[in-house]
Amino acid sequence: KPADSHTVEMSVVEVYNNEVLDLLARDEDGVTVGVKKEVITTSTGTSEVPCLTY
């Protein structure tokens, strides 16, 4: 990579009816499907959604 290059990674989620869906997750056939994820509260009190696809 050139010294002035950058990398961007992102996740796409949908929050609806108190559910979080990972919109970039794929099934075993490679088809994009929304996978329900759990929101956790860390020991410092912040909320996180672990294991999102990017």
N, CA, C and O atoms as a GROMACS GRO file, in nm:
protein
  216
    1LYS      N    1   0.084  -0.119   0.000
    1LYS     CA    2   0.000   0.000   0.000
    1LYS      C    3   0.088   0.125   0.000
    1LYS      O    4   0.194   0.126   0.063
    2PRO      N    5   0.045   0.228  -0.070
    2PRO     CA    6   0.118   0.355  -0.061
    2PRO      C    7   0.107   0.412   0.080
    2PRO      O    8   0.012   0.384   0.152
    3ALA      N    9   0.204   0.493   0.119
    3ALA     CA   10   0.208   0.550   0.254
    3ALA      C   11   0.087   0.637   0.284
    3ALA      O   12   0.050   0.652   0.400
    4ASP      N   13   0.025   0.696   0.182
    4ASP     CA   14  -0.088   0.786   0.206
    4ASP      C   15  -0.224   0.719   0.184
    4ASP      O   16  -0.324   0.789   0.167
    5SER      N   17  -0.229   0.586   0.184
    5SER     CA   18  -0.356   0.516   0.165
    5SER      C   19  -0.428   0.496   0.298
    5SER      O   20  -0.366   0.501   0.405
    6HIS      N   21  -0.558   0.476   0.291
    6HIS     CA   22  -0.641   0.456   0.410
    6HIS      C   23  -0.732   0.336   0.388
    6HIS      O   24  -0.763   0.300   0.275
    7THR      N   25  -0.774   0.275   0.496
    7THR     CA   26  -0.869   0.165   0.493
    7THR      C   27  -0.991   0.204   0.575
    7THR      O   28  -0.978   0.255   0.686
    8VAL      N   29  -1.108   0.180   0.520
    8VAL     CA   30  -1.233   0.209   0.592
    8VAL      C   31  -1.310   0.078   0.606
    8VAL      O   32  -1.330   0.007   0.507
    9GLU      N   33  -1.353   0.046   0.727
    9GLU     CA   34  -1.437  -0.069   0.753
    9GLU      C   35  -1.564  -0.019   0.819
    9GLU      O   36  -1.560   0.071   0.903
   10MET      N   37  -1.678  -0.076   0.782
   10MET     CA   38  -1.803  -0.032   0.842
   10MET      C   39  -1.899  -0.150   0.856
   10MET      O   40  -1.888  -0.250   0.785
   11SER      N   41  -1.990  -0.135   0.948
   11SER     CA   42  -2.098  -0.231   0.967
   11SER      C   43  -2.228  -0.159   0.939
   11SER      O   44  -2.237  -0.037   0.953
   12VAL      N   45  -2.330  -0.234   0.899
   12VAL     CA   46  -2.462  -0.177   0.875
   12VAL      C   47  -2.562  -0.255   0.960
   12VAL      O   48  -2.573  -0.377   0.948
   13VAL      N   49  -2.634  -0.183   1.046
   13VAL     CA   50  -2.731  -0.247   1.133
   13VAL      C   51  -2.866  -0.180   1.119
   13VAL      O   52  -2.876  -0.064   1.078
   14GLU      N   53  -2.969  -0.254   1.153
   14GLU     CA   54  -3.105  -0.201   1.161
   14GLU      C   55  -3.151  -0.219   1.305
   14GLU      O   56  -3.139  -0.328   1.362
   15VAL      N   57  -3.205  -0.112   1.363
   15VAL     CA   58  -3.262  -0.120   1.497
   15VAL      C   59  -3.413  -0.100   1.481
   15VAL      O   60  -3.458   0.004   1.433
   16TYR      N   61  -3.490  -0.201   1.521
   16TYR     CA   62  -3.634  -0.196   1.504
   16TYR      C   63  -3.699  -0.282   1.611
   16TYR      O   64  -3.658  -0.397   1.632
   17ASN      N   65  -3.798  -0.228   1.679
   17ASN     CA   66  -3.869  -0.301   1.785
   17ASN      C   67  -3.773  -0.363   1.887
   17ASN      O   68  -3.788  -0.479   1.924
   18ASN      N   69  -3.676  -0.286   1.931
   18ASN     CA   70  -3.577  -0.329   2.031
   18ASN      C   71  -3.493  -0.447   1.985
   18ASN      O   72  -3.439  -0.520   2.068
   19GLU      N   73  -3.480  -0.467   1.855
   19GLU     CA   74  -3.392  -0.570   1.801
   19GLU      C   75  -3.287  -0.505   1.713
   19GLU      O   76  -3.314  -0.406   1.646
   20VAL      N   77  -3.167  -0.562   1.714
   20VAL     CA   78  -3.057  -0.514   1.630
   20VAL      C   79  -3.027  -0.624   1.528
   20VAL      O   80  -3.001  -0.738   1.565
   21LEU      N   81  -3.031  -0.589   1.399
   21LEU     CA   82  -3.003  -0.684   1.292
   21LEU      C   83  -2.876  -0.643   1.219
   21LEU      O   84  -2.861  -0.527   1.181
   22ASP      N   85  -2.785  -0.737   1.199
   22ASP     CA   86  -2.663  -0.716   1.121
   22ASP      C   87  -2.701  -0.734   0.974
   22ASP      O   88  -2.725  -0.847   0.930
   23LEU      N   89  -2.706  -0.625   0.898
   23LEU     CA   90  -2.754  -0.631   0.760
   23LEU      C   91  -2.649  -0.677   0.661
   23LEU      O   92  -2.681  -0.696   0.543
   24LEU      N   93  -2.524  -0.694   0.703
   24LEU     CA   94  -2.420  -0.743   0.613
   24LEU      C   95  -2.389  -0.891   0.632
   24LEU      O   96  -2.307  -0.947   0.559
   25ALA      N   97  -2.452  -0.955   0.729
   25ALA     CA   98  -2.427  -1.097   0.756
   25ALA      C   99  -2.477  -1.182   0.639
   25ALA      O  100  -2.578  -1.150   0.577
   26ARG      N  101  -2.405  -1.289   0.611
   26ARG     CA  102  -2.442  -1.380   0.501
   26ARG      C  103  -2.466  -1.521   0.557
   26ARG      O  104  -2.405  -1.561   0.656
   27ASP      N  105  -2.556  -1.594   0.491
   27ASP     CA  106  -2.578  -1.732   0.532
   27ASP      C  107  -2.473  -1.822   0.467
   27ASP      O  108  -2.382  -1.773   0.400
   28GLU      N  109  -2.485  -1.953   0.486
   28GLU     CA  110  -2.384  -2.047   0.435
   28GLU      C  111  -2.377  -2.051   0.282
   28GLU      O  112  -2.278  -2.100   0.227
   29ASP      N  113  -2.481  -2.000   0.213
   29ASP     CA  114  -2.480  -1.993   0.067
   29ASP      C  115  -2.429  -1.859   0.015
   29ASP      O  116  -2.424  -1.837  -0.106
   30GLY      N  117  -2.391  -1.769   0.106
   30GLY     CA  118  -2.341  -1.638   0.067
   30GLY      C  119  -2.449  -1.535   0.043
   30GLY      O  120  -2.420  -1.425  -0.005
   31VAL      N  121  -2.573  -1.568   0.077
   31VAL     CA  122  -2.685  -1.476   0.059
   31VAL      C  123  -2.691  -1.383   0.180
   31VAL      O  124  -2.684  -1.428   0.295
   32THR      N  125  -2.704  -1.252   0.154
   32THR     CA  126  -2.712  -1.155   0.262
   32THR      C  127  -2.844  -1.171   0.336
   32THR      O  128  -2.951  -1.170   0.275
   33VAL      N  129  -2.836  -1.187   0.467
   33VAL     CA  130  -2.955  -1.202   0.553
   33VAL      C  131  -2.934  -1.116   0.678
   33VAL      O  132  -2.821  -1.097   0.722
   34GLY      N  133  -3.041  -1.065   0.734
   34GLY     CA  134  -3.032  -0.991   0.859
   34GLY      C  135  -3.023  -1.088   0.975
   34GLY      O  136  -3.114  -1.168   0.996
   35VAL      N  137  -2.915  -1.081   1.050
   35VAL     CA  138  -2.894  -1.171   1.164
   35VAL      C  139  -2.912  -1.092   1.293
   35VAL      O  140  -2.850  -0.987   1.312
   36LYS      N  141  -2.998  -1.142   1.381
   36LYS     CA  142  -3.024  -1.074   1.508
   36LYS      C  143  -2.899  -1.079   1.595
   36LYS      O  144  -2.836  -1.184   1.609
   37LYS      N  145  -2.864  -0.965   1.654
   37LYS     CA  146  -2.749  -0.954   1.743
   37LYS      C  147  -2.795  -0.904   1.879
   37LYS      O  148  -2.896  -0.835   1.889
   38GLU      N  149  -2.721  -0.937   1.980
   38GLU     CA  150  -2.751  -0.893   2.116
   38GLU      C  151  -2.669  -0.769   2.150
   38GLU      O  152  -2.552  -0.759   2.112
   39VAL      N  153  -2.730  -0.676   2.220
   39VAL     CA  154  -2.659  -0.559   2.272
   39VAL      C  155  -2.614  -0.594   2.413
   39VAL      O  156  -2.693  -0.641   2.494
   40ILE      N  157  -2.485  -0.570   2.442
   40ILE     CA  158  -2.434  -0.598   2.576
   40ILE      C  159  -2.392  -0.467   2.642
   40ILE      O  160  -2.361  -0.369   2.574
   41THR      N  161  -2.392  -0.466   2.772
   41THR     CA  162  -2.340  -0.354   2.849
   41THR      C  163  -2.208  -0.397   2.910
   41THR      O  164  -2.202  -0.497   2.981
   42THR      N  165  -2.103  -0.320   2.882
   42THR     CA  166  -1.970  -0.355   2.930
   42THR      C  167  -1.955  -0.317   3.077
   42THR      O  168  -2.043  -0.254   3.135
   43SER      N  169  -1.844  -0.357   3.136
   43SER     CA  170  -1.818  -0.326   3.277
   43SER      C  171  -1.802  -0.176   3.300
   43SER      O  172  -1.816  -0.130   3.413
   44THR      N  173  -1.773  -0.100   3.194
   44THR     CA  174  -1.761   0.046   3.208
   44THR      C  175  -1.893   0.117   3.184
   44THR      O  176  -1.900   0.239   3.192
   45GLY      N  177  -1.999   0.040   3.153
   45GLY     CA  178  -2.131   0.098   3.135
   45GLY      C  179  -2.167   0.136   2.992
   45GLY      O  180  -2.275   0.189   2.969
   46THR      N  181  -2.078   0.109   2.896
   46THR     CA  182  -2.110   0.140   2.756
   46THR      C  183  -2.184   0.023   2.692
   46THR      O  184  -2.169  -0.092   2.734
   47SER      N  185  -2.262   0.053   2.590
   47SER     CA  186  -2.334  -0.050   2.516
   47SER      C  187  -2.256  -0.086   2.391
   47SER      O  188  -2.202   0.002   2.324
   48GLU      N  189  -2.249  -0.216   2.359
   48GLU     CA  190  -2.178  -0.264   2.241
   48GLU      C  191  -2.258  -0.376   2.176
   48GLU      O  192  -2.335  -0.446   2.241
   49VAL      N  193  -2.236  -0.392   2.045
   49VAL     CA  194  -2.292  -0.504   1.971
   49VAL      C  195  -2.172  -0.582   1.918
   49VAL      O  196  -2.114  -0.544   1.816
   50PRO      N  197  -2.134  -0.692   1.985
   50PRO     CA  198  -2.014  -0.766   1.943
   50PRO      C  199  -2.038  -0.848   1.816
   50PRO      O  200  -2.151  -0.884   1.783
   51CYS      N  201  -1.929  -0.878   1.747
   51CYS     CA  202  -1.927  -0.970   1.632
   51CYS      C  203  -2.010  -0.922   1.514
   51CYS      O  204  -2.074  -1.003   1.447
   52LEU      N  205  -2.008  -0.791   1.486
   52LEU     CA  206  -2.076  -0.741   1.366
   52LEU      C  207  -1.993  -0.771   1.243
   52LEU      O  208  -1.870  -0.774   1.250
   53THR      N  209  -2.059  -0.792   1.132
   53THR     CA  210  -1.992  -0.814   1.004
   53THR      C  211  -1.947  -0.679   0.948
   53THR      O  212  -2.018  -0.579   0.960
   54TYR      N  213  -1.828  -0.676   0.888
   54TYR     CA  214  -1.781  -0.554   0.820
   54TYR      C  215  -1.714  -0.589   0.692
   54TYR      O  216  -1.668  -0.500   0.620
   0.00000   0.00000   0.00000
